[in-house]
Amino acid sequence: MLVVSVVSLKGGVGKTSVVLGLAGAALERGVRTLVVDLDPQANASTVLDPREVTYTSNDVLADARAGVLRQAVSRSGWGDLVDVVVAERALEHRNRDLPSAGRDGTLRLRIAMDGLDGYDLVLVDSPPSLGDLTRNALAASHRALVVTEPTLFALHGAQQALDAVDVVRRSSNLRLRPAGVVVNRVRARSAEHAYRLRELEDAYDDLLLTPALPDRAAVQQAAGAYVPVQAYRSPGAREVGQVLGGYLERLLGIDGASGPLGGRAGATRRSR
């Protein structure tokens, strides 16, 4: 089971859209996926449209007993292959109340996830900041995927996020590694976007996931309909879906590449 935190330094860069897009790509490939929503805005929880919710991620962090996260898993409205642990606004207080240092504060999610099984992929949607909720997400993860956009602050923001990943790796999670940097909402005809992309390419080389995610209305349309972008049939949706599928294959090591799951995703798809 691969656990990936999706992180960003600021809101508005489409971090949750990337989480949902990866969950949709996993659904398309038959990869059993759990989305853990730690963002108090709960946008991923809303779009995944769970039918019944008993406990939230706020309850999980408040309890933090070993294995307690399993009690908060809900079936999403996307079908049998995608489950969700939903967020709620009370997480804003949890973000402030959790100790900022020490084992009890940063490892609560990791402890709560103990013994979790039945999934190939866990995606953690963290808040658009580098606070205690994001630190919990990173401490529970194998990989961290950084989301940015092609603006003036893209390079600086991505570097700060990668620095935070390194801090958590050294302090509480030696298995944690950066999965890459996603540049979202890119407009092909924008000279500014092309310039910022070159900056990011020069700075991060192999860490930069390519191609970048294009800015397409289908992403928001799909979210408004509570379905994966892959369920839309517009040219823009197909383009975004293909890019996200490539990202997922890189994360999971599908198609002959070495990785945590190797070729298992294809075998999972055929068996379900």
Disulfide bonds with the S-S distance in Angstrom:
none
